[in-house]
Amino acid sequence: MGAAYVVDADKAYPPTNGLYLWGGTDAGDVFYWRCLDPDPDSWTVAVELRSPRQGKRWFEHSVGTVEFLTGLVDGSSRFTIGVKLNQSPHSFQGWRAFDLQVRAQHPDYTGPWPPR
């Protein structure tokens, strides 16, 4: 059981503006692939910040997704986003484990998935 997977057939691919949404932060920053090249291995990362930094809302990074995320988590890059991700040890947690953790801490939480 989990969230339903829905495909929006009305969305054009590749997107007409060359930006393909793939992630974001809990601070409201949004991550896109800049997909102007037909080869996905050549796509770079564009970030739209919720709150402008240095007078700018958009930042383009000439790296791929793995290098971008690794740099955010290990602190090896100076990418501009609204949160700090290199403050503590990290681990992967799937949505089911996270959902159980939230439900344990907040018994009144109804969440998007029914309890098991």
N, C-alpha and C positions, 0 to 999 in steps of 0.2 A: 504494500500500500504506500502511496506517496502522492506527490503533486502530479496533476494531469499534464501531459506533454501536448502542447497545441502548436501547430504550424500555421502561421499567418500567411496565406497564399497571396495576399495583397501586397506584401513587402517585396520590393524589387531586389534582385541579387544579380550582380553586385550593386550595392546601393548607389544611387545616382550622385550622391555627394562624396563618395569615396570613403565614408566612415561607417564601420560596422561595430556596433556596441557589443562588448564582451564582458564587462565587469565594472566594478566600482568599489567605493569605500562607504563605511557607515557615516562618514562626514559629508557625503553627498557628491564626492568627486566621481566622475564617470570616465571609464577607460574604453577607448575605441581602437580598432585596427585601422590604419590608413591603408586601404586596399586599392591603390591605383594600379598596381602591377598585377597581371593575371596569375603570377606565381605567389601563393600564400607565404612561401618562405622569405619573400622579399618585403612583406608587410611590416610596417613599423607601428609604434604606439603613439597615439594622441590622447592627451588628457584634458578634460574640461573640468575646471575647478568650480566648486560651488561658490567659494569666496575667492575673489581675485588675489593673486600674489604678485608683488612687484608691478602692480598696475595691469596685469594680464590675467585673462581667464583661461586661455588655451596654451598648452605646451606640447610641442612635438618632440619625440625622442626617436632618434635614428637607430633604435635597437629593436630586436624581436621581443616577443612576450616573455619568454623564459628569462632572458637577461634583464628585462624590466622588473619582473617580479622578484627575481633573485636579488637584484640591487636594492629593492625596497626592503626586503626582509633582512638581509645581512648588513645593510648600511653601507655597502660598497659604492653606491651611486648617490648623486645629489638630485634625484628626480623630485620635482615639486608636486606634492599632494597635501591634502588637508590634515592628515594624521601621520604619526610616527609609528612605523611598523618594526623598527629594530630595537625596541626597548626591552624585550624579554625573550626567553627561549620560545620557539615556535614548534607546533606540531600540527599534523593534519587531523581534522575532526570532521567526519561526514555529517550530513544534515540530520540523520537519525539520532546519532549520539548527542549532537548539539540540542536537538529537540527534547530529548530525555533530560539533559542537564537543565535546560530552561524550565521545564515542567517541575523538576525537583526543587528548584529555587523559587518558583512562582506557581503555587498550586492552582491559582485562579486563571492561569494562562490557557486560552483555548487554542491559539495557534492555527496555522493553516492545515495541519494534519491531525486526524483524530488519534487519540492515545491508543496504544496497543495493549 
